[in-house]
Amino acid sequence: MPRKGIPSDSVSSENALELIAEHGFSAADVRSVTIGISRVVERQTGFSYMPSTVLSAQMSIRYNVAVALLDRAALIEQFTEARIADPVLNELISRIDVEVDLEMDAVYPEKYAGIVKIVLNDGRRLRKRVDYSKGMPENRMTTAELGTKFNSLAAASVGEETAAGLLTELAGIFDAATVVPLVRRLGRATVEPKPKTSLPPLRQVDDVR
């Protein structure tokens, strides 16, 4: 996943991905989605989503789950200006509801847990709960998952070829006699410039005092 300020975004995306893996459906088969989370997380991420900025998409639990259902991933590639403008994605988001689940509220903040319930067009009703987001000690990432996430994040800065080379060096770092090859590769890595994006104009907020 890209930056994750709210672990329940990650939990809910993981719920969606695990349901796809278990039941073999696609986003086109989805009639509706209901996400159950704690009251605090609902206030932070459950806002009514409208496509505007990448940051808004990152913070929206609706967006996170919808893009996971469509792309079967929620990496940095899923959080771009081009991706958030996709009408198919935004139509799916309109069919996602967010609710406060009393059970999830009771275990917060010890667990940033979440439940995803999906109704399919064929009438099947699926449900999945995850208590710990992927990458936490209780839900560790596999080597393959770590590699995928590293390549996604690093390639955005230094390009795919350099990222792949760095991953190869890092994979053997604990068995290596020296870190010199890794240091040299890091020294040759060049951060690719990102295109400038314009920020939306600031809105005037009325003084409510």
ChimeraX commands (.cxc) that place a marker at each C-alpha (Angstrom):
marker #1 position 0.00,0.00,0.00 radius 0.5
marker #1 position 1.07,3.68,-0.35 radius 0.5
marker #1 position 1.30,5.76,2.77 radius 0.5
marker #1 position -1.16,4.57,5.33 radius 0.5
marker #1 position -2.06,7.00,8.03 radius 0.5
marker #1 position -5.19,5.01,8.91 radius 0.5
marker #1 position -4.58,1.26,9.26 radius 0.5
marker #1 position -8.27,0.46,8.78 radius 0.5
marker #1 position -7.99,1.66,5.16 radius 0.5
marker #1 position -5.45,-1.11,4.70 radius 0.5
marker #1 position -7.52,-3.64,6.65 radius 0.5
marker #1 position -10.62,-3.02,4.54 radius 0.5
marker #1 position -8.67,-3.24,1.28 radius 0.5
marker #1 position -7.18,-6.50,2.50 radius 0.5
marker #1 position -10.66,-7.80,3.31 radius 0.5
marker #1 position -11.74,-7.09,-0.26 radius 0.5
marker #1 position -8.67,-8.76,-1.77 radius 0.5
marker #1 position -9.06,-11.85,0.41 radius 0.5
marker #1 position -12.72,-12.19,-0.56 radius 0.5
marker #1 position -11.75,-12.07,-4.25 radius 0.5
marker #1 position -9.10,-14.74,-3.67 radius 0.5
marker #1 position -11.52,-16.96,-1.76 radius 0.5
marker #1 position -14.59,-16.63,-3.98 radius 0.5
marker #1 position -13.21,-15.79,-7.43 radius 0.5
marker #1 position -15.38,-12.83,-8.41 radius 0.5
marker #1 position -14.51,-9.57,-10.15 radius 0.5
marker #1 position -15.52,-5.96,-9.52 radius 0.5
marker #1 position -18.10,-6.29,-12.30 radius 0.5
marker #1 position -19.89,-8.92,-10.19 radius 0.5
marker #1 position -20.32,-6.57,-7.21 radius 0.5
marker #1 position -23.77,-5.15,-6.48 radius 0.5
marker #1 position -22.92,-3.35,-3.24 radius 0.5
marker #1 position -20.31,-3.11,-0.50 radius 0.5
marker #1 position -20.69,-2.25,3.18 radius 0.5
marker #1 position -17.64,-1.45,5.30 radius 0.5
marker #1 position -17.91,-1.76,9.08 radius 0.5
marker #1 position -15.36,0.13,11.17 radius 0.5
marker #1 position -14.97,1.90,14.50 radius 0.5
marker #1 position -16.56,5.28,15.14 radius 0.5
marker #1 position -13.21,7.08,15.23 radius 0.5
marker #1 position -12.01,5.58,11.96 radius 0.5
marker #1 position -15.39,6.29,10.34 radius 0.5
marker #1 position -14.95,9.96,11.19 radius 0.5
marker #1 position -11.43,9.95,9.76 radius 0.5
marker #1 position -11.95,7.97,6.56 radius 0.5
marker #1 position -15.66,7.39,6.01 radius 0.5
marker #1 position -16.48,10.77,4.52 radius 0.5
marker #1 position -18.56,10.99,1.35 radius 0.5
marker #1 position -15.96,10.70,-1.39 radius 0.5
marker #1 position -15.79,12.89,-4.47 radius 0.5
marker #1 position -12.78,12.69,-6.81 radius 0.5
marker #1 position -10.58,15.71,-6.16 radius 0.5
marker #1 position -6.99,15.05,-5.04 radius 0.5
marker #1 position -4.72,12.07,-4.54 radius 0.5
marker #1 position -4.58,12.87,-0.83 radius 0.5
marker #1 position -8.36,12.70,-0.58 radius 0.5
marker #1 position -8.29,9.29,-2.28 radius 0.5
marker #1 position -5.58,8.06,0.06 radius 0.5
marker #1 position -7.64,9.03,3.09 radius 0.5
marker #1 position -10.93,7.63,1.77 radius 0.5
marker #1 position -11.83,4.12,2.86 radius 0.5
marker #1 position -14.37,3.96,0.05 radius 0.5
marker #1 position -11.70,4.69,-2.55 radius 0.5
marker #1 position -9.25,2.20,-1.01 radius 0.5
marker #1 position -11.73,-0.66,-1.16 radius 0.5
marker #1 position -13.06,0.21,-4.62 radius 0.5
marker #1 position -9.63,0.43,-6.23 radius 0.5
marker #1 position -8.60,-2.83,-4.55 radius 0.5
marker #1 position -11.66,-4.54,-6.02 radius 0.5
marker #1 position -10.97,-3.20,-9.52 radius 0.5
marker #1 position -7.16,-3.44,-9.66 radius 0.5
marker #1 position -6.67,-6.26,-7.15 radius 0.5
marker #1 position -4.02,-4.05,-5.60 radius 0.5
marker #1 position -3.73,-0.84,-3.59 radius 0.5
marker #1 position -0.20,0.31,-4.28 radius 0.5
marker #1 position 1.18,3.68,-5.28 radius 0.5
marker #1 position 0.05,3.10,-8.88 radius 0.5
marker #1 position -3.54,3.13,-7.67 radius 0.5
marker #1 position -3.19,6.63,-6.25 radius 0.5
marker #1 position -2.54,8.94,-9.17 radius 0.5
marker #1 position -4.49,11.80,-10.69 radius 0.5
marker #1 position -5.26,9.67,-13.73 radius 0.5
marker #1 position -6.52,6.75,-11.64 radius 0.5
marker #1 position -8.81,8.77,-9.39 radius 0.5
marker #1 position -10.52,10.26,-12.48 radius 0.5
marker #1 position -11.67,6.86,-13.80 radius 0.5
marker #1 position -15.49,6.93,-14.14 radius 0.5
marker #1 position -15.78,3.16,-13.67 radius 0.5
marker #1 position -13.91,3.41,-10.38 radius 0.5
marker #1 position -16.02,6.31,-9.18 radius 0.5
marker #1 position -19.26,4.54,-10.09 radius 0.5
marker #1 position -18.17,1.59,-7.95 radius 0.5
marker #1 position -17.38,3.97,-5.08 radius 0.5
marker #1 position -20.97,5.24,-5.24 radius 0.5
marker #1 position -22.15,1.70,-4.34 radius 0.5
marker #1 position -20.02,1.50,-1.18 radius 0.5
marker #1 position -21.50,2.32,2.21 radius 0.5
marker #1 position -19.58,2.89,5.44 radius 0.5
marker #1 position -21.08,2.21,8.85 radius 0.5
marker #1 position -19.99,2.15,12.48 radius 0.5
marker #1 position -19.83,-1.49,13.57 radius 0.5
marker #1 position -20.35,-1.92,17.31 radius 0.5
marker #1 position -17.98,-4.87,17.47 radius 0.5
marker #1 position -15.23,-2.96,15.66 radius 0.5
marker #1 position -15.88,0.04,17.88 radius 0.5
marker #1 position -15.50,-2.10,21.00 radius 0.5
marker #1 position -12.03,-3.40,20.07 radius 0.5
marker #1 position -10.66,0.00,18.98 radius 0.5
marker #1 position -7.93,1.20,19.55 radius 0.5
marker #1 position -6.38,-2.13,20.57 radius 0.5
marker #1 position -7.24,-3.33,17.06 radius 0.5
marker #1 position -7.75,-1.28,13.92 radius 0.5
marker #1 position -10.16,-3.96,12.74 radius 0.5
marker #1 position -12.60,-3.81,9.87 radius 0.5
marker #1 position -15.38,-5.85,8.26 radius 0.5
marker #1 position -16.27,-5.82,4.59 radius 0.5
marker #1 position -19.59,-7.23,3.40 radius 0.5
marker #1 position -20.14,-7.65,-0.33 radius 0.5
marker #1 position -23.37,-8.51,-2.15 radius 0.5
marker #1 position -22.79,-10.01,-5.60 radius 0.5
marker #1 position -25.10,-9.77,-8.59 radius 0.5
marker #1 position -25.81,-13.51,-8.33 radius 0.5
marker #1 position -27.19,-13.02,-4.82 radius 0.5
marker #1 position -24.21,-14.30,-2.83 radius 0.5
marker #1 position -23.44,-12.39,0.36 radius 0.5
marker #1 position -19.80,-12.43,1.44 radius 0.5
marker #1 position -18.26,-11.22,4.67 radius 0.5
marker #1 position -14.67,-10.87,5.86 radius 0.5
marker #1 position -13.09,-9.47,9.02 radius 0.5
marker #1 position -9.42,-8.60,9.46 radius 0.5
marker #1 position -8.09,-7.37,12.80 radius 0.5
marker #1 position -4.57,-6.34,11.80 radius 0.5
marker #1 position -3.48,-4.62,8.62 radius 0.5
marker #1 position -0.93,-6.31,6.39 radius 0.5
marker #1 position 2.61,-5.59,7.55 radius 0.5
marker #1 position 1.86,-5.46,11.27 radius 0.5
marker #1 position 3.59,-8.07,13.48 radius 0.5
marker #1 position 0.34,-10.00,13.81 radius 0.5
marker #1 position -0.15,-10.10,10.02 radius 0.5
marker #1 position 3.28,-10.20,8.44 radius 0.5
marker #1 position 3.91,-9.68,4.75 radius 0.5
marker #1 position 5.39,-12.50,2.70 radius 0.5
marker #1 position 8.70,-12.05,0.91 radius 0.5
marker #1 position 6.82,-11.70,-2.37 radius 0.5
marker #1 position 4.49,-9.06,-0.93 radius 0.5
marker #1 position 7.44,-7.09,0.45 radius 0.5
marker #1 position 9.12,-7.21,-2.95 radius 0.5
marker #1 position 5.99,-6.02,-4.74 radius 0.5
marker #1 position 5.53,-3.12,-2.34 radius 0.5
marker #1 position 9.21,-2.15,-2.47 radius 0.5
marker #1 position 9.26,-2.14,-6.28 radius 0.5
marker #1 position 6.07,-0.08,-6.41 radius 0.5
marker #1 position 7.40,2.59,-4.05 radius 0.5
marker #1 position 11.03,2.64,-5.20 radius 0.5
marker #1 position 10.23,2.59,-8.92 radius 0.5
marker #1 position 8.16,5.74,-8.48 radius 0.5
marker #1 position 11.35,7.54,-7.39 radius 0.5
marker #1 position 14.25,5.89,-9.20 radius 0.5
marker #1 position 12.66,3.88,-12.01 radius 0.5
marker #1 position 11.84,0.19,-12.37 radius 0.5
marker #1 position 15.29,-1.03,-13.42 radius 0.5
marker #1 position 17.11,0.67,-10.53 radius 0.5
marker #1 position 14.44,-0.44,-8.06 radius 0.5
marker #1 position 14.76,-4.06,-9.17 radius 0.5
marker #1 position 18.55,-3.90,-8.78 radius 0.5
marker #1 position 18.27,-2.43,-5.31 radius 0.5
marker #1 position 15.83,-5.13,-4.28 radius 0.5
marker #1 position 18.24,-7.82,-5.45 radius 0.5
marker #1 position 21.06,-6.32,-3.39 radius 0.5
marker #1 position 18.83,-5.86,-0.34 radius 0.5
marker #1 position 17.51,-9.42,-0.51 radius 0.5
marker #1 position 21.00,-10.76,0.17 radius 0.5
marker #1 position 22.22,-8.05,2.50 radius 0.5
marker #1 position 22.38,-10.22,5.63 radius 0.5
marker #1 position 24.49,-12.86,3.90 radius 0.5
marker #1 position 26.70,-10.43,2.01 radius 0.5
marker #1 position 30.37,-10.12,2.96 radius 0.5
marker #1 position 30.20,-6.38,2.32 radius 0.5
marker #1 position 27.60,-3.67,1.67 radius 0.5
marker #1 position 29.85,-1.92,-0.86 radius 0.5
marker #1 position 27.83,-3.09,-3.94 radius 0.5
marker #1 position 24.63,-1.83,-2.35 radius 0.5
marker #1 position 26.18,1.50,-1.42 radius 0.5
marker #1 position 27.50,1.93,-4.94 radius 0.5
marker #1 position 24.12,1.13,-6.44 radius 0.5
marker #1 position 22.46,3.60,-4.10 radius 0.5
marker #1 position 25.03,6.19,-5.13 radius 0.5
marker #1 position 24.15,5.71,-8.78 radius 0.5
marker #1 position 20.41,5.89,-8.20 radius 0.5
marker #1 position 18.88,9.06,-9.56 radius 0.5
marker #1 position 15.55,10.30,-8.33 radius 0.5
marker #1 position 13.28,10.86,-11.30 radius 0.5
marker #1 position 11.58,14.27,-11.33 radius 0.5
marker #1 position 7.84,14.21,-10.76 radius 0.5
marker #1 position 5.51,16.35,-12.86 radius 0.5
marker #1 position 4.27,19.42,-11.09 radius 0.5
marker #1 position 0.63,19.35,-10.07 radius 0.5
marker #1 position -1.51,22.34,-9.31 radius 0.5
marker #1 position -3.22,22.50,-5.96 radius 0.5
marker #1 position -6.91,23.38,-5.78 radius 0.5
marker #1 position -7.64,26.95,-4.68 radius 0.5
marker #1 position -8.15,27.47,-0.97 radius 0.5
marker #1 position -11.75,27.89,0.07 radius 0.5
marker #1 position -12.72,30.66,2.43 radius 0.5
marker #1 position -14.06,29.32,5.73 radius 0.5
marker #1 position -16.58,31.48,7.54 radius 0.5
marker #1 position -15.77,32.35,11.12 radius 0.5
marker #1 position -18.21,30.32,13.21 radius 0.5
marker #1 position -17.28,31.84,16.54 radius 0.5
marker link #1:1,2 radius 0.2
marker link #1:2,3 radius 0.2
marker link #1:3,4 radius 0.2
marker link #1:4,5 radius 0.2
marker link #1:5,6 radius 0.2
marker link #1:6,7 radius 0.2
marker link #1:7,8 radius 0.2
marker link #1:8,9 radius 0.2
marker link #1:9,10 radius 0.2
marker link #1:10,11 radius 0.2
marker link #1:11,12 radius 0.2
marker link #1:12,13 radius 0.2
marker link #1:13,14 radius 0.2
marker link #1:14,15 radius 0.2
marker link #1:15,16 radius 0.2
marker link #1:16,17 radius 0.2
marker link #1:17,18 radius 0.2
marker link #1:18,19 radius 0.2
marker link #1:19,20 radius 0.2
marker link #1:20,21 radius 0.2
marker link #1:21,22 radius 0.2
marker link #1:22,23 radius 0.2
marker link #1:23,24 radius 0.2
marker link #1:24,25 radius 0.2
marker link #1:25,26 radius 0.2
marker link #1:26,27 radius 0.2
marker link #1:27,28 radius 0.2
marker link #1:28,29 radius 0.2
marker link #1:29,30 radius 0.2
marker link #1:30,31 radius 0.2
marker link #1:31,32 radius 0.2
marker link #1:32,33 radius 0.2
marker link #1:33,34 radius 0.2
marker link #1:34,35 radius 0.2
marker link #1:35,36 radius 0.2
marker link #1:36,37 radius 0.2
marker link #1:37,38 radius 0.2
marker link #1:38,39 radius 0.2
marker link #1:39,40 radius 0.2
marker link #1:40,41 radius 0.2
marker link #1:41,42 radius 0.2
marker link #1:42,43 radius 0.2
marker link #1:43,44 radius 0.2
marker link #1:44,45 radius 0.2
marker link #1:45,46 radius 0.2
marker link #1:46,47 radius 0.2
marker link #1:47,48 radius 0.2
marker link #1:48,49 radius 0.2
marker link #1:49,50 radius 0.2
marker link #1:50,51 radius 0.2
marker link #1:51,52 radius 0.2
marker link #1:52,53 radius 0.2
marker link #1:53,54 radius 0.2
marker link #1:54,55 radius 0.2
marker link #1:55,56 radius 0.2
marker link #1:56,57 radius 0.2
marker link #1:57,58 radius 0.2
marker link #1:58,59 radius 0.2
marker link #1:59,60 radius 0.2
marker link #1:60,61 radius 0.2
marker link #1:61,62 radius 0.2
marker link #1:62,63 radius 0.2
marker link #1:63,64 radius 0.2
marker link #1:64,65 radius 0.2
marker link #1:65,66 radius 0.2
marker link #1:66,67 radius 0.2
marker link #1:67,68 radius 0.2
marker link #1:68,69 radius 0.2
marker link #1:69,70 radius 0.2
marker link #1:70,71 radius 0.2
marker link #1:71,72 radius 0.2
marker link #1:72,73 radius 0.2
marker link #1:73,74 radius 0.2
marker link #1:74,75 radius 0.2
marker link #1:75,76 radius 0.2
marker link #1:76,77 radius 0.2
marker link #1:77,78 radius 0.2
marker link #1:78,79 radius 0.2
marker link #1:79,80 radius 0.2
marker link #1:80,81 radius 0.2
marker link #1:81,82 radius 0.2
marker link #1:82,83 radius 0.2
marker link #1:83,84 radius 0.2
marker link #1:84,85 radius 0.2
marker link #1:85,86 radius 0.2
marker link #1:86,87 radius 0.2
marker link #1:87,88 radius 0.2
marker link #1:88,89 radius 0.2
marker link #1:89,90 radius 0.2
marker link #1:90,91 radius 0.2
marker link #1:91,92 radius 0.2
marker link #1:92,93 radius 0.2
marker link #1:93,94 radius 0.2
marker link #1:94,95 radius 0.2
marker link #1:95,96 radius 0.2
marker link #1:96,97 radius 0.2
marker link #1:97,98 radius 0.2
marker link #1:98,99 radius 0.2
marker link #1:99,100 radius 0.2
marker link #1:100,101 radius 0.2
marker link #1:101,102 radius 0.2
marker link #1:102,103 radius 0.2
marker link #1:103,104 radius 0.2
marker link #1:104,105 radius 0.2
marker link #1:105,106 radius 0.2
marker link #1:106,107 radius 0.2
marker link #1:107,108 radius 0.2
marker link #1:108,109 radius 0.2
marker link #1:109,110 radius 0.2
marker link #1:110,111 radius 0.2
marker link #1:111,112 radius 0.2
marker link #1:112,113 radius 0.2
marker link #1:113,114 radius 0.2
marker link #1:114,115 radius 0.2
marker link #1:115,116 radius 0.2
marker link #1:116,117 radius 0.2
marker link #1:117,118 radius 0.2
marker link #1:118,119 radius 0.2
marker link #1:119,120 radius 0.2
marker link #1:120,121 radius 0.2
marker link #1:121,122 radius 0.2
marker link #1:122,123 radius 0.2
marker link #1:123,124 radius 0.2
marker link #1:124,125 radius 0.2
marker link #1:125,126 radius 0.2
marker link #1:126,127 radius 0.2
marker link #1:127,128 radius 0.2
marker link #1:128,129 radius 0.2
marker link #1:129,130 radius 0.2
marker link #1:130,131 radius 0.2
marker link #1:131,132 radius 0.2
marker link #1:132,133 radius 0.2
marker link #1:133,134 radius 0.2
marker link #1:134,135 radius 0.2
marker link #1:135,136 radius 0.2
marker link #1:136,137 radius 0.2
marker link #1:137,138 radius 0.2
marker link #1:138,139 radius 0.2
marker link #1:139,140 radius 0.2
marker link #1:140,141 radius 0.2
marker link #1:141,142 radius 0.2
marker link #1:142,143 radius 0.2
marker link #1:143,144 radius 0.2
marker link #1:144,145 radius 0.2
marker link #1:145,146 radius 0.2
marker link #1:146,147 radius 0.2
marker link #1:147,148 radius 0.2
marker link #1:148,149 radius 0.2
marker link #1:149,150 radius 0.2
marker link #1:150,151 radius 0.2
marker link #1:151,152 radius 0.2
marker link #1:152,153 radius 0.2
marker link #1:153,154 radius 0.2
marker link #1:154,155 radius 0.2
marker link #1:155,156 radius 0.2
marker link #1:156,157 radius 0.2
marker link #1:157,158 radius 0.2
marker link #1:158,159 radius 0.2
marker link #1:159,160 radius 0.2
marker link #1:160,161 radius 0.2
marker link #1:161,162 radius 0.2
marker link #1:162,163 radius 0.2
marker link #1:163,164 radius 0.2
marker link #1:164,165 radius 0.2
marker link #1:165,166 radius 0.2
marker link #1:166,167 radius 0.2
marker link #1:167,168 radius 0.2
marker link #1:168,169 radius 0.2
marker link #1:169,170 radius 0.2
marker link #1:170,171 radius 0.2
marker link #1:171,172 radius 0.2
marker link #1:172,173 radius 0.2
marker link #1:173,174 radius 0.2
marker link #1:174,175 radius 0.2
marker link #1:175,176 radius 0.2
marker link #1:176,177 radius 0.2
marker link #1:177,178 radius 0.2
marker link #1:178,179 radius 0.2
marker link #1:179,180 radius 0.2
marker link #1:180,181 radius 0.2
marker link #1:181,182 radius 0.2
marker link #1:182,183 radius 0.2
marker link #1:183,184 radius 0.2
marker link #1:184,185 radius 0.2
marker link #1:185,186 radius 0.2
marker link #1:186,187 radius 0.2
marker link #1:187,188 radius 0.2
marker link #1:188,189 radius 0.2
marker link #1:189,190 radius 0.2
marker link #1:190,191 radius 0.2
marker link #1:191,192 radius 0.2
marker link #1:192,193 radius 0.2
marker link #1:193,194 radius 0.2
marker link #1:194,195 radius 0.2
marker link #1:195,196 radius 0.2
marker link #1:196,197 radius 0.2
marker link #1:197,198 radius 0.2
marker link #1:198,199 radius 0.2
marker link #1:199,200 radius 0.2
marker link #1:200,201 radius 0.2
marker link #1:201,202 radius 0.2
marker link #1:202,203 radius 0.2
marker link #1:203,204 radius 0.2
marker link #1:204,205 radius 0.2
marker link #1:205,206 radius 0.2
marker link #1:206,207 radius 0.2
marker link #1:207,208 radius 0.2
marker link #1:208,209 radius 0.2
view
